[in-house]
Amino acid sequence: MLKGQALQKALDREITQGALDDPAIRRPITITGVNLAVASGLVAAIGDIRRFASPQKLVSYFGLNPRVRQSGLGAAHHGRISKVGRSHARAMLVEAVWAVAKAPGPLHAFFVRIRARRGHQIAAVAVARKLTVLCWHVLTREEDYRWARPALVAAKTRGMELQAGQPQRKGNKAGPAHAYNVKALRDQEMAVARQAEQAYEHFVAQWQVHPRADRARQRPDAVRNE
């Protein structure tokens, strides 16, 4: 048992050491709710992001796109997600959803909005799809997530450094992750995230749903890109 745990610890350290020097892994980590395991798994599944010309291509690759049924020139009917493609990456995205759903920010507001209209499971799939689109954008543009919480990202990065075997810092000088341990600074970041969440709620409150689209959403088997 100890031998297996030691092997797992060594593997985790090796993965983390590689992640510290890989900007492709560090970008998704800036998204609240995405940890090292999820970011590493997604980047491993994606490979070169240039393989995907659009975020929709990546959504399809992970099997998060809805099935479409259409007969002749009739209307297209959207059903459950295809589940074709990288099932492991899809599972990791869904795992990240539960962390996203608890943290303040636009993604939390998105989850709550879909859950109120469509239910818990469909909301989870919709957020997993949204995370896929965000990952495509941060990797393609080589930019951090717009609503990243700097102190939280620093804490994640420091956790990666320690897992990779880097030594504990000594002395009186505070490191970049120190802010996350200061409640006032942590609360300040949370307040900014809540403001972004409220801005999103205000924005979508002005949307008007087309009657035909609304009837389609009421079907229990329908899953659409929200």
C-alpha positions as CSV (number, residue, x, y, z in Angstrom):
1,M,0.0,0.0,0.0
2,L,2.8,2.4,0.9
3,K,4.6,1.6,-2.2
4,G,1.6,2.4,-4.3
5,Q,1.1,5.7,-2.5
6,A,4.8,6.6,-3.0
7,L,4.5,5.9,-6.7
8,Q,1.3,8.0,-7.0
9,K,3.1,10.9,-5.1
10,A,6.1,10.6,-7.5
11,L,3.8,10.7,-10.5
12,D,1.9,13.7,-9.2
13,R,5.2,15.5,-8.6
14,E,6.4,14.7,-12.1
15,I,3.2,16.0,-13.6
16,T,3.2,19.1,-11.6
17,Q,6.8,19.9,-12.4
18,G,5.9,19.8,-16.1
19,A,2.8,21.9,-15.5
20,L,4.8,24.7,-13.9
21,D,6.7,25.3,-17.1
22,D,3.7,24.8,-19.4
23,P,1.8,28.0,-20.1
24,A,-1.0,26.0,-21.8
25,I,-1.8,24.4,-18.4
26,R,-1.4,27.6,-16.4
27,R,-4.0,29.5,-18.6
28,P,-7.0,27.3,-17.7
29,I,-6.0,27.3,-14.0
30,T,-6.9,31.0,-14.0
31,I,-10.6,30.0,-14.4
32,T,-12.2,29.7,-11.0
33,G,-13.1,26.1,-10.3
34,V,-10.4,24.6,-12.6
35,N,-7.6,23.0,-10.7
36,L,-4.3,21.4,-11.8
37,A,-5.8,17.9,-12.4
38,V,-8.5,19.3,-14.6
39,A,-6.3,21.7,-16.5
40,S,-3.6,19.0,-17.1
41,G,-6.2,16.5,-18.3
42,L,-7.8,19.0,-20.7
43,V,-4.6,20.1,-22.2
44,A,-3.4,16.5,-22.6
45,A,-6.7,15.7,-24.4
46,I,-6.6,18.8,-26.6
47,G,-2.9,18.7,-27.6
48,D,-2.3,21.6,-30.0
49,I,-5.2,24.0,-29.7
50,R,-4.6,25.0,-33.3
51,R,-6.2,21.7,-34.3
52,F,-9.6,23.3,-33.5
53,A,-10.6,26.1,-35.7
54,S,-13.4,27.2,-33.4
55,P,-14.7,26.6,-29.8
56,Q,-17.6,24.6,-31.3
57,K,-15.0,22.1,-32.8
58,L,-13.6,21.6,-29.3
59,V,-17.1,21.2,-27.8
60,S,-17.8,18.5,-30.4
61,Y,-14.4,16.8,-29.7
62,F,-15.4,16.4,-26.0
63,G,-18.9,15.1,-27.0
64,L,-20.7,18.0,-25.3
65,N,-22.6,19.1,-28.4
66,P,-26.3,18.1,-28.6
67,R,-27.5,15.4,-31.1
68,V,-29.5,16.9,-34.0
69,R,-32.4,14.9,-35.6
70,Q,-33.8,16.3,-38.9
71,S,-36.0,14.7,-41.5
72,G,-35.8,16.2,-45.0
73,L,-36.5,19.9,-44.9
74,G,-38.2,19.7,-41.6
75,A,-37.2,21.5,-38.4
76,A,-34.1,20.3,-36.6
77,H,-34.6,18.7,-33.2
78,H,-31.8,19.0,-30.6
79,G,-31.5,16.1,-28.1
80,R,-29.1,15.0,-25.4
81,I,-25.4,15.5,-25.8
82,S,-23.6,13.2,-28.2
83,K,-21.1,11.8,-25.6
84,V,-18.8,11.1,-28.6
85,G,-15.1,11.8,-28.1
86,R,-12.9,12.2,-25.1
87,S,-15.0,10.8,-22.2
88,H,-12.2,11.4,-19.7
89,A,-11.9,15.1,-20.5
90,R,-15.7,15.4,-20.5
91,A,-15.8,13.8,-17.0
92,M,-13.2,16.2,-15.7
93,L,-15.1,19.2,-17.0
94,V,-18.3,18.0,-15.3
95,E,-16.2,17.6,-12.1
96,A,-15.0,21.2,-12.4
97,V,-18.6,22.4,-12.8
98,W,-19.5,21.6,-9.1
99,A,-16.6,23.9,-8.0
100,V,-17.7,26.6,-10.5
101,A,-21.3,26.4,-9.3
102,K,-20.3,27.3,-5.7
103,A,-17.9,30.2,-6.5
104,P,-19.2,33.8,-7.2
105,G,-18.8,35.0,-10.7
106,P,-20.5,35.0,-14.2
107,L,-20.2,31.2,-14.4
108,H,-22.1,30.8,-11.2
109,A,-24.9,33.1,-12.5
110,F,-25.0,31.2,-15.7
111,F,-25.4,27.9,-13.8
112,V,-28.2,29.3,-11.6
113,R,-30.0,30.7,-14.6
114,I,-30.0,27.4,-16.6
115,R,-30.8,25.4,-13.5
116,A,-33.9,27.5,-12.8
117,R,-35.3,26.8,-16.3
118,R,-33.9,23.4,-17.2
119,G,-32.9,21.5,-14.1
120,H,-29.7,20.6,-12.3
121,Q,-28.2,18.1,-14.7
122,I,-28.8,20.2,-17.9
123,A,-27.3,23.2,-16.1
124,A,-24.1,21.1,-15.3
125,V,-23.7,20.1,-18.9
126,A,-24.3,23.7,-20.1
127,V,-21.5,24.9,-17.7
128,A,-19.2,22.1,-18.9
129,R,-19.8,23.3,-22.4
130,K,-19.1,26.9,-21.4
131,L,-15.9,25.9,-19.7
132,T,-14.8,24.2,-22.9
133,V,-15.4,27.4,-24.8
134,L,-13.5,29.4,-22.2
135,C,-10.5,27.0,-22.4
136,W,-10.5,27.4,-26.2
137,H,-10.3,31.1,-25.9
138,V,-7.6,31.4,-23.2
139,L,-5.5,28.9,-25.0
140,T,-6.0,30.4,-28.5
141,R,-5.5,34.0,-27.3
142,E,-2.8,33.0,-24.8
143,E,-4.5,35.2,-22.2
144,D,-5.7,34.5,-18.7
145,Y,-9.4,34.3,-17.8
146,R,-10.9,37.8,-17.7
147,W,-12.5,37.3,-14.3
148,A,-9.5,35.5,-12.7
149,R,-9.0,36.1,-9.0
150,P,-5.3,36.9,-8.7
151,A,-4.9,35.8,-5.1
152,L,-6.7,32.5,-5.7
153,V,-4.5,31.9,-8.9
154,A,-1.4,32.7,-6.8
155,A,-2.5,30.2,-4.2
156,K,-3.1,27.5,-6.8
157,T,0.3,28.2,-8.3
158,R,2.0,28.0,-4.9
159,G,0.3,24.7,-4.3
160,M,1.6,23.4,-7.6
161,E,5.2,24.5,-6.6
162,L,5.0,22.7,-3.3
163,Q,3.6,19.6,-5.0
164,A,6.4,19.7,-7.5
165,G,8.9,19.6,-4.6
166,Q,10.0,23.2,-4.4
167,P,11.1,24.2,-0.9
168,Q,9.1,26.1,1.6
169,R,9.9,29.8,1.6
170,K,11.5,31.2,4.8
171,G,11.9,34.7,6.1
172,N,9.6,37.6,6.6
173,K,8.9,38.5,3.0
174,A,5.4,37.5,1.9
175,G,5.1,35.5,-1.3
176,P,2.5,36.1,-4.1
177,A,0.1,33.6,-2.5
178,H,0.1,35.5,0.8
179,A,-2.9,37.6,-0.2
180,Y,-5.2,34.6,-0.3
181,N,-4.6,34.1,3.4
182,V,-5.6,37.6,4.2
183,K,-9.3,37.6,4.7
184,A,-9.8,41.3,3.8
185,L,-8.0,40.8,0.5
186,R,-9.8,37.5,-0.2
187,D,-13.1,39.2,0.5
188,Q,-12.2,42.0,-1.8
189,E,-11.6,39.6,-4.7
190,M,-14.9,37.9,-3.9
191,A,-16.7,41.2,-4.0
192,V,-15.3,41.9,-7.5
193,A,-16.5,38.5,-8.6
194,R,-20.0,39.1,-7.3
195,Q,-20.1,42.4,-9.2
196,A,-19.2,40.5,-12.4
197,E,-21.9,38.0,-11.6
198,Q,-24.5,40.8,-11.1
199,A,-23.5,42.5,-14.3
200,Y,-24.1,39.2,-16.1
201,E,-27.5,38.8,-14.5
202,H,-28.4,42.3,-15.5
203,F,-27.3,41.7,-19.1
204,V,-29.2,38.5,-19.6
205,A,-32.3,39.8,-17.9
206,Q,-32.8,42.0,-21.0
207,W,-32.9,39.1,-23.4
208,Q,-36.2,38.1,-24.9
209,V,-36.9,34.5,-25.8
210,H,-38.5,33.7,-29.1
211,P,-41.8,31.7,-28.5
212,R,-40.7,28.9,-30.8
213,A,-37.3,28.6,-29.0
214,D,-39.1,28.7,-25.6
215,R,-41.3,25.7,-26.6
216,A,-38.3,23.8,-27.7
217,R,-36.6,24.3,-24.4
218,Q,-39.5,23.0,-22.5
219,R,-39.0,19.5,-24.0
220,P,-37.4,17.4,-21.3
221,D,-34.8,15.8,-23.7
222,A,-33.7,19.1,-25.3
223,V,-30.2,20.4,-24.6
224,R,-29.1,23.5,-26.4
225,N,-26.2,25.9,-26.3
226,E,-27.3,28.6,-23.9
